[in-house]
Amino acid sequence: MIVVTTPTGQIGREVVARLLDARDASGALVPLRVIARDPAALSPRVRDRVEVVQGSHADPAVLKEACQGADRVFWLVPPTPGADSVEKHFRAFTEPLCEIIAAQGIERVVSVSTLGRGVARNAGLVSASLAMDEAIAATGVHYRALCPPSLMENELRQVASIRDAGVFSTTLVPDRVLRLCATRDVAATAARLLLDGSWAGQEDVPLVSPDGLTPEGMAEVLSEVLGRPVRAEFASTAERKAMLIRSGATEAWAQGYADMVDAQNDQGFYGASQPTTPDLAPTTFRQWCEEVLKPAVLQSRN
């Protein structure tokens, strides 16, 4: 039995799609269970094919129910801008999982984490995610931490700005390489590992696209794909923090984001020093813009 958290999120939804028709060595469908706050948000096909446990995987009772009889878990702590503390938010999800791993015989966990281990310091959201990995690994469970850098899908938040003003805003140094990854490549790797019972031990799995683009280079790709000028515009972390708070984020969450960006700019753990992994993350930024962002821009005009 595989348990999938965040089945309606960008990554979790794609993980479920890749597991839905998977079969074991005997030809039987692999049993699949999901934890969903709102089961109605699942597609009818998914609801018909999987077991659904309603609730949050931060709730120990919900997680215990979902993991009963399961041996594999896809784990993702969802971003929650309303959280009072970044560190407590990650611990609230992770501590119940660690207890259940020991009590219920979970054999393998595949999680979504981030690049930066051994490099990132005082990095807000990144540091909290890396601490999550350490806590899960300490249980002794077989563990793979999927480690993408900046997700291409983050740029979907800027569809209106790109469409209306031709502006691609960034808080990262505009002329420095920013490593990238598409969520579909994260999901594909997660599904493959969840279906493979042969791996053991604990490892990070870097997921880095073949690109070597700066934010300015990303703006050039956007211009070419969209057929109109798009420029990169630098925004300070203070400006972005204020924007997050205006949008409803807590002071603590906005500061965690600002600390993450400042650490990236200072320490470069999403930079050119990180080797690419095209076998695991083959989607280029240009391909993603053509297949995902451009349709989103065109649809937003309607």
Secondary structure, 3 states (H helix, E strand, C coil): CEEECCCCCHHHHHHHHHHCCCECCCCCECCEEEEECCHHHCCHHHHHHCEEEECCCCCHHHHHHHHCCCCEEEECCCCCCCCCCHHHHHHHHHHHHHHHHHHHCCCEEEEECCCCCCCCCCCCHHHHHHHHHHHHHCCCCEEEEEECCEEHHHHHHHHHHHHHHCEEEECCCCCCCCCEECHHHHHHHHHHHHHCCCCCCEEEEECCCCCCCCHHHHHHHHHHHHCCCCEEEECCHHHHHHHHHHCCCCHHHHHHHHHHHHHHHHHCCCCCCCCCCCCCCCCCHHHHHHHHHHHHHHHHCC
